[in-house]
Amino acid sequence: TDLPWLTGSCQRCAAPLPRAISPAICGACQQKPPVFDHAYAALRYAAPVDRLILNLKYHQRIELARPLGKLLIECLPTESAKPQIIVPVPLHRSRLRQRGYNQSLEIARVVGRELVIPLATNLAERVRATATQTELPLAQRARNVRNAFAAEAELNGEHVAIVDDVMTSGQTVNAVAKVLRKAGAGRISVWVVARA
């Protein structure tokens, strides 16, 4: 109960909003809607969740993917149709070699197993190494991930869920959504553990 649960968020990008706002669409999404259809986040990116995510991501604490994935599942709507495919946000091969694992994939494994949804680990690929988004000002993040992803498969209108650990500006998941949309994805959901 002490976790920073995300209550009241934008229906499109899951940005935290005051509860009284209706319709629950943030100003950024009203001006320039993202490529994806909607996003769900379980928690705000605040203590202690921020430390858990950082430990998973940078300190080899892969066992944290399980509780984080279970927390993510708790925020997902039960009444809507499940996606046919889960796509974890891919790492560039140089970053994967350096880190040894993809934290988004580890979280997606938990979610896919619990919800019985197949993972498509090779559907989207990071084809260009980019600077870490956390090191960049918000204004530069879209430029950083432009043309960083590719998708070779042909999707036939499938509902796809993109899974990531944390969403700050939304530029990374939006860039992945663009290539999935071009590959023929129908509905695109974004599922993240925490939203900044």
Secondary structure, 3 states (H helix, E strand, C coil): CCCCECCCECCCCCCECCCCCCCCCCHHHHHCCCCCCEEEEEEECCCCHHHHHHHHHHCCCHHHHHHHHHHHHHHCCCCCCCCCEEEECCCCHHHHHHHCCCHHHHHHHHHHHHHCCCECCCCEEECCCCCCHHHCCHHHHHHHHCCCEEECCCCCCCCEEEEEEEECCCHHHHHHHHHHHHCCCCCEEEEEEEEC
